[in-house]
Amino acid sequence: MASRASAKTIDLNCPGCGALLQLDRGFAGGVCRCSTCGTLMTVPKLRNEKAEELVRAERPGEQPGQRPDRPARPEAPGQRPRKTSMTRNARPTSAPRAPEPVADEPSETGAGEQVYRTASGREVKVDAARVPMAESKRKAIRAATVAVFVAVVGGVLALCGLAAYMLVTQPTAEEIAAATYVETFSYDDRANPYAIEAPNLLGLPLSNRVALVLDPAEMSGEAWETTSNALIDGLSREAGAVRASVYLLDPEGGYRPVVDREALGSVDVDGVREALREVGDEATGVSLEPAVARALEYEPEVLIVVTGRSLRTAEASAVASAVPEGGVRFDALLIDADSFDLEDLARRTGGHYATLDPAYDLEAWLPVE
């Protein structure tokens, strides 16, 4: 069936071998030769016409309608003749015969022209030496098929790579919780920590991996007792997968871990309460930086420092240098004190900074019955 591939070319199927061929549209109504099997055929003028095979008129001695031998497909220049099973093992037995002369055909009408007929009875005069060769479209179809296959495989591999990347970069539950903490939590220094259902320290929520550094030096007895009771209350609440470390500055040993990387549900609250009571009255000015460095070895996501001292510039700078930029959020609660260095550190790490007044903030906190 002939079909128009474009405004300049014609697509047709060879009536001999069925190959899909392409020919310039200027040859419409003429003849062409199949590049696959060598069959001569007509070139349709209209889309609804079929290409017809051309059969040379009968020679003397041929039966009517008998098809002459079809010419073999020309081989490429320089190509060796193909061996067949008939010639591969044959041995010459005599000298080759000279070709016999062929009688002139009465169907020839001029120099090089011959008369051919179609199955419908149409006669066509053809100069076999000038018949155009129709190009097979197999290479173009094969190239298009390969291109589509490569595009499909590439798309599938790209989707697989994207899915693998999304699985690898999927945030963990702890990272999601930490991001939610930063986006939604707003610290209220007047809120009663005893009324907060989630684990917290003086209103700051305890989530994921958290490290606490407590410095009772220069706090009044009432302020330290309120702070200790609020901490015990926050540690006693159900916390799921929250793990915590609590480091307490001790004038005798510098600092000591009161809770060392434990899940909040397994914390010995009575032991923590006893340790906080022992050190409260004896606390003096111990450096805060070693305790902060020890707490960071836990690789917490949140580091909370509670102190009652206005730190000297050198000590505050040492604490700020110990806390890395990124990876940990720094929160600071100063009771009856202030520190611009710690406030700047909290701001740079996305944390919270608050100063609490014992006379107004701490005294307003009452345990909930």
Secondary structure, DSSP 8 states (H G I E B T S, - for coil): --B--SSSEEEEE-TTT--EEEEEGGGTTSEEEETTT--EEE--SSTT----B-EE---TT--TT-----------TT------TTTTT----S-----------TT--BTTEEEEE-TTS-EEEEEGGG--EEEESHHHHHHHHHHHHHHHHHHHHHHHHHHHHHHHT---HHHHHHHHHHHH----TTS-GGG-SS-EETTEE--SEEEEEEE-TT--HHHHHHHHHHHHHHHTS--TT-EEEEEEEETTTEEEEEEEEEEGGG--HHHHHHHHHHHHTT-----SHHHHHHHHTT--SEEEEEESS---HHHHHHHHHHS-SSS-EEEEEEES---HHHHHHHHHTT--EEEE-TTTTGGG-----
